[in-house]
Amino acid sequence: MAAGDHDRHQATDGRTTGGHSTLIQGRYRLHELIGRGGMGEVWRALDESLGRRVAVKCLKPLAPATDAGLNRVLQERFRREARVAAALQHRGITVVHDFGEHDGVLFLVMELLDGRNLLQVLDDARRHPLPLPDISDIAEQVASALAYTHDQGIVHRDLKPANIIRLADGAVKICDFGIARLGHDIGFTSRLTGTGVAMGTPHYMSPEQIGGSGEVDHRSDLYSLGCVLYELSTGAPPFDLGDAWSILVGHRDTAPEPPRGKRPELPGELERLILDLLAKDPDDRPQNAADVCGRLKAMRAAAGATAAVRLLPPAELPPWARTLTTGSAAASTRTQLTGPPPRHELTGAWSTRAAAGTADPETLAELADRHAEGIDLARVGNWRQAYDLHTAVAAARDRAQGADHPDTLASRHEAAYCLTRLGRTEEALRLYAYVAEARGRALGPDHPDTLAARHEAAYALGRLGRHLEAHQEYAAVLAARERTVGADHPDTLQCKHNLAFNLGQLGRAEEAHTMAVAVAEARARVLGAEHAETLVTRFEVGYSLGRAGRWAEALDHHREVAQTRARVLGADHPDTLAARYETGICLGRLGRSAEALDLYEELVEARTRTAGSTDAETLRARHALGVNLGRLGHWERALAEARDVAAVRERVLGPVHPDTLTSKREIAIGLGWLGRWSTALTVYHEVAEAREQVLGPAHPDTLTSRNDEAHCLEQLGRSAEARALWDRVAAQQQGAPQRL
């Protein structure tokens, strides 16, 4: 959807009656009403001239008895929105394609956006605060867009959640410039405000907008941004009072309650920024949006320094894999080289084009800035945009500097990492292999950047289940790093850390545990006992102890890691919660299910508060909660929990995702314990069929489900069918290839 004033969905009306849709100016075919707000209606439409889907905003017709002056003001505001928005060209602002009048109705043609405005996002979350990473990401993108609009001399003057849209890929756009003011156009603003038409929304209006005595400039938008961030952080606006007048008086006269009073885990720096934005006097606020953006970037950089390890937690991998790390991270605004700088001054294969004079310094500087922008996009999770940008920069650097220039290969390396995060692992592997080969040729086989690309290729091999190949590549990289930078270098330890994980995947559990212990000890010595990377490896040591059945030792390990992370990172940090999750697993395995149940109830609440009810980790915690309810004999509650989790997973992940099927199996287990074997058989069969389709008939999970079916048949007295199914499972097991 595409316009900010569509606060709620509305049903279609007479414009699409009888199966015929309206055609505007012989070009724009209106198909579906997707929003309605104070000034207009928004339609999903097709631009038949260009064949593209667009959003068309039509000025809502007023009743004939409406004051003619008000009609003129609203029309002028609508025209103004078209002129203002069309003049703005920024990725954080909705694109306007066209403007016109049809049968006396003014219309605006905009890009059609796939997303939800922040009001809808909050409503979807039942007014729970958004996760902290989402708030930071949204805030930074909105501040960047405001910095641009303010530089153009434009003040939005109605910034609110309904006018900020978050797209499916995470990008954020501001829309609805209907009451925007140009900095040089004071007379027009006076004519508009003199009509008595409401110029803003009470919950988000600045004190100077309310009082009417002070000049309204770009700092009014910053106040509104503070209101929006307060609401995203706490679930309610700063002055959520009973009527519009009380709200306005609150903005004008009352200090807002500090947001951490409502949400204690909110970072202090973010609270200070919000309260600074909500200062009554514009002179006491940050003076421009660029400053706000800078403070947000600094917060993110500080958080990144605290949690320096790049974690990839795909839901389909076991908990051990959730701490597997890749090589060099896109953690700064410039590519970081871990060894000697590449020899840019030499006229090798990569420098011939630059030597020919085709790459001027300004072009190279611009490409460096675009490369840095791609890294920033990746840092906030906009992987698709980051990939597209890195690919474009790589192509431009190839033309300007050559295919084997270190800068070109750096952009291709980052593009490959984005592919990994987008789930396109095969493509990432091919690109990493290319970069590694090119770097080996241009920089040498032992150069840190060559080894970094080989490390990433090994990681991709592991993600693809090609663990023997991954082991061989990790071992080669490890030997080269030990030879060139030493056994205790952080890059060497990172490689050894991943090699330990891969050994576990190859079934070499004892070797994996021994290596993980050695890496943890080395990282503690080199980086410190409380460093994030040390704790990641200690986490893996605990997991390897669990795999070996040494649950009491694993419990002690995970508790220590959880306590240290809580002290260093905070009680609600994702890494802290991950260690607490494993603590619960150990408690359950030791028969201490009552303690595990209490822990998971706390964990579900924390995960829901920080990441949302549909987050994969929230659902994992709820699944574990249900398992322990069953262990304690609370089968009705366990069954209800399993059904809820399965329904959410099916909606979010799909019906055949491994996590969805695990939850459905838990439903069948609960039904069996309640004696409802016939219904349980139906669910077991559904899970078995899905697993066979996705994983194959000989996969261990498929065979487990077939055994579940056979057990159910036996309980129903259908022994012959049960024996036949067990025989089928035995035949599959005998014919299955041996796993390494």
Buried (B, 14 or more C-beta within 10 A) or exposed (E): BBBBBBBEEBEBEEBBEEEEBBBBEEBBBBBEBBBBBBBBBBBBBBBEEEEEEBBBBBBBEEEEEEEEEEBEBBBBBBBBBBBBBBEBEBBBBBBBBBBBEBEEBBBBBBBBBEBBBBBBBBBEBEEBBBBBBBBBBBBBBBBBBBBBBBEEEBBBBBBBBBBBBBBEEBBBBBBBBBBBBBEEEEEEBEEBBEBEBEBBBBBBBBBBBBEEEBEBBBBBBBBBBBBBBBBBBBBBBBBBBEEEEEBBBBBBEEEBEBBBEBBEBBBEBBBBBBBBBBBBEBEEBBEBBBBBBBBBBEBBBEBBEEBBBBBBBEBEBEBBBBBBBBBBBBBEBEBBBBBEEBEEEEEBEBBBBBEEEEBEEEBBEEBBEBBBBBBBBBBBBBBBBBBBBBBBBBEBBBBBBBBBBBBBBBBBBBBBBBBBBBEBBEBBBBBBBBBBBBBBBBBEBBBBBBBBBBBBBBBBBBBBEBBEBBBBBBBBBBEBBBEBBEBEBBBBBBBBBBBBBBBBBBEBEEBBBBBBBBBBBBBBEBBEEEBBBBBBBBBBBBBBBBBBEBBEBBBBBBBBBBBBBBEBBBBBBBBBBBBBBBBBBBBBBBEBBEBBBEBBBBBBEBBBBBBBBBBBBBBBBBBBBBBBBBBBEBBEBBBBBBBBBBBBBBEBBEEBBBBBBBBBBBBBBBBBBBEBBEBBBEBBBBBBBBBBEBBEBBBEBBBBBBBBBBBBBBBBEBEEBBEEBBEBBEEBEEEBEEEE
